[in-house]
């Protein structure tokens, strides 16, 4: 069911990035693009979208090769970050603050199932720190609006000063903030 123009003004955003490899794989189901589309076409709020996504994953409608996913689902009131594979689902709701993610699971409920190396996971955390530092200009007080330009610049961090061995985990500019 498509929503009317008035419903569109409510505003729902859904984005997905590949998560960690895990033992929770499925060779059948819908790909993440289709799951995202179904959520966008049928939900008005982030809460509804997360419930629908969880239902689809729990009922084995999810397929994403041998890796899981990291989802960002947002509306005007809150943001969810979701980590999942075909067997597990973990969602965290944020109503304020800043969340930075760099291509790897970080929720304690999902980390035990990650098949990424500890070095990979550490590089992800270092990259998240570098992006956060870029947003705050290495200071401790946030003193300007979070503009699209600021977030785009911060998401382009590919090297971490002082940690040359900690490269971007995808070797690309793919951080969501």
C-alpha positions in Angstrom: 0.0 0.0 0.0 1.4 3.4 -1.0 0.9 6.3 1.3 -0.7 9.5 0.3 1.2 12.8 -0.1 0.3 13.8 3.5 1.8 10.6 4.8 5.1 11.2 2.8 5.5 14.5 4.7 5.8 12.5 7.9 9.2 11.4 6.7 10.8 8.0 7.2 14.3 7.1 6.1 15.8 3.6 5.7 19.4 2.8 4.9 21.3 -0.5 5.0 25.0 -1.4 5.0 26.5 -4.9 5.1 27.3 -6.1 8.6 29.6 -8.8 9.8 29.9 -12.3 8.5 28.3 -14.8 10.8 26.9 -18.3 11.1 23.3 -16.8 10.7 23.0 -17.2 7.0 20.0 -17.9 4.7 20.1 -18.9 1.1 16.4 -18.0 0.5 14.3 -14.9 1.2 14.2 -11.3 0.0 17.3 -9.2 -0.4 17.8 -6.1 1.7 16.7 -3.7 -1.1 13.3 -5.3 -1.3 12.9 -5.4 2.5 13.7 -1.7 2.7 11.2 -0.9 0.0 8.5 -2.9 1.7 9.2 -1.1 5.0 9.1 2.3 3.3 5.9 1.6 1.4 4.0 0.3 4.5 5.2 2.2 7.5 4.8 5.8 8.7 7.1 5.8 11.7 10.5 4.3 12.7 8.8 2.2 15.4 6.5 0.6 12.8 9.4 0.1 10.4 11.5 -1.6 13.0 8.7 -3.9 14.1 8.0 -4.8 10.4 11.7 -5.5 9.7 12.1 -7.6 12.7 8.9 -9.6 11.8 10.3 -10.2 8.3 13.7 -11.4 9.6 12.3 -13.6 12.4 10.0 -15.2 9.8 12.9 -16.0 7.5 12.1 -13.5 4.7 15.7 -12.1 4.9 18.6 -13.1 2.7 22.0 -11.3 2.5 24.6 -13.9 1.6 27.0 -14.9 4.2 26.9 -11.6 6.1 24.4 -9.7 8.2 23.3 -6.1 7.9 23.4 -2.8 9.7 20.2 -0.7 9.2 19.5 2.9 10.0 15.8 3.7 10.3 14.8 7.2 11.2 11.8 9.5 11.5 11.5 13.0 13.0 11.4 11.7 16.5 14.1 9.0 16.7 16.7 6.9 15.0 17.2 3.1 15.2 20.4 1.3 14.5 19.7 -2.4 13.8 22.2 -5.2 13.5 21.0 -8.5 12.2 21.8 -11.7 10.4 19.3 -14.3 9.3 19.0 -15.8 12.8 19.3 -12.7 15.1 17.9 -9.2 15.4 19.1 -6.4 17.7 17.7 -2.9 17.5 18.7 0.2 19.6 16.6 3.3 19.7 18.2 6.8 19.9 16.1 9.8 20.7 19.0 12.2 20.9 22.8 12.4 20.7 25.2 11.2 18.0 25.8 7.7 16.7 28.6 6.8 14.3 29.0 3.4 12.7 31.8 2.1 10.5 30.9 -1.1 8.7 30.9 -3.5 11.7 28.6 -4.7 14.4 29.2 -3.2 17.8 26.1 -4.3 19.9 27.1 -6.7 22.6 24.1 -9.0 21.6 25.6 -9.4 18.1 29.4 -9.3 18.6 29.7 -12.9 19.8 28.4 -14.1 16.4 30.7 -11.9 14.3 33.3 -13.8 12.3 35.4 -10.7 11.8 38.9 -10.6 13.3 39.5 -8.6 16.4 41.8 -6.3 14.4 39.0 -5.6 11.9 36.6 -4.8 14.8 39.2 -2.5 16.4 39.8 -0.7 13.1 36.1 -0.1 12.9 36.0 1.5 16.4 39.1 3.6 15.6 37.4 4.8 12.4 34.3 5.7 14.3 36.4 7.7 16.7 38.1 9.6 13.9 34.7 10.5 12.3 33.4 11.6 15.7 36.6 13.7 16.2 36.0 15.3 12.8 32.5 16.2 13.7 33.6 17.8 17.0 36.8 19.3 15.5 38.7 17.4 18.1 37.0 19.4 20.8 34.8 18.5 23.7 31.9 20.9 23.0 29.6 20.7 20.0 29.3 24.3 18.9 27.6 24.3 15.5 24.7 22.8 13.7 25.0 19.3 12.2 24.7 20.2 8.6 24.7 17.8 5.6 28.1 19.3 4.6 29.6 18.6 8.0 28.4 15.0 8.0 29.6 14.4 4.4 33.0 15.8 5.3 33.2 13.6 8.4 32.1 10.5 6.5 35.1 11.0 4.1 37.6 10.1 6.8 39.8 7.4 5.3 42.9 7.8 7.4 43.4 8.2 11.1 46.2 10.5 12.2 48.5 8.7 14.6 47.1 5.3 13.6 48.3 4.6 10.0 47.6 0.9 10.3 43.9 1.6 11.0 42.6 2.1 7.5 39.0 2.5 6.5 37.4 -0.9 7.0 36.1 -1.0 3.5 38.9 1.1 2.1 36.1 3.4 1.1 34.3 6.4 2.4 31.3 4.6 3.9 30.4 5.8 7.4 26.9 6.7 8.4 26.5 9.3 11.1 
